[in-house]
């Protein structure tokens, strides 16, 4: 038996503010996960690099997460950021 949605619930899900909150949550989680992977692979990464990653969009973080698999050093990460992240 499915849940009955109240009309207010539909309005909330369609609101721009609600969607913005969801997107920010997705971006934050994508950053946290990628940051853990990077630290596990390369050790502690310089905070200036982390801040450059923190401001990437969710889509950019997803692409970086895929590209990360082919990185052999932090210099590969920096090169990717130089090519793909707008400053």
C-alpha positions in Angstrom: 0.0 0.0 0.0 1.6 3.3 -1.1 1.8 6.4 1.0 -0.8 9.1 0.4 0.9 12.3 -0.6 -0.6 15.5 0.8 -0.9 18.4 -1.8 1.7 20.3 0.3 4.2 17.5 -0.2 3.9 17.9 -4.0 4.3 21.7 -3.8 7.4 21.2 -1.6 9.0 18.8 -4.1 8.4 21.2 -7.0 9.7 24.3 -5.3 12.9 25.9 -6.4 14.2 26.2 -2.8 13.5 22.5 -2.1 15.3 21.5 -5.3 18.3 23.7 -4.4 18.5 22.1 -1.0 18.5 18.7 -2.5 21.2 19.6 -5.0 23.4 21.1 -2.3 23.0 17.9 -0.3 24.0 15.8 -3.3 27.0 18.0 -4.0 28.1 17.9 -0.3 27.9 14.1 -0.2 29.7 13.7 -3.6 32.5 15.9 -2.3 32.8 14.0 1.0 33.0 10.7 -0.7 35.5 11.8 -3.3 37.6 13.5 -0.6 37.8 10.3 1.4 38.9 8.4 -1.8 41.6 10.9 -2.6 42.9 10.9 1.0 43.0 7.2 1.0 44.9 7.0 -2.2 47.3 9.9 -1.9 47.3 10.7 1.8 46.4 14.1 3.1 46.0 16.6 0.3 46.9 20.3 0.5 43.9 22.4 1.7 44.1 24.7 -1.3 43.5 21.7 -3.6 40.6 20.5 -1.4 39.0 23.9 -1.6 39.2 23.9 -5.4 37.4 20.5 -5.3 34.8 21.6 -2.7 33.4 24.3 -5.1 32.9 21.9 -8.0 29.4 21.1 -9.1 27.9 17.6 -8.5 28.4 16.8 -12.2 32.0 17.9 -12.1 32.6 15.8 -8.9 31.1 12.8 -10.6 33.4 13.2 -13.6 36.4 13.7 -11.4 35.4 10.6 -9.5 35.6 8.6 -12.7 38.8 10.2 -13.9 40.4 9.7 -10.5 40.6 6.0 -11.2 43.3 6.7 -13.8 45.4 9.1 -11.6 48.8 8.0 -10.5 49.6 11.0 -8.4 48.3 14.3 -7.0 49.9 16.0 -10.0 47.3 14.2 -12.1 44.5 15.7 -9.9 46.0 19.2 -10.2 46.2 18.9 -14.0 42.6 17.8 -14.1 41.5 20.7 -12.0 43.5 23.1 -14.2 41.7 21.8 -17.3 38.2 21.3 -15.9 37.6 23.6 -13.0 36.8 27.3 -13.6 38.5 29.6 -11.2 
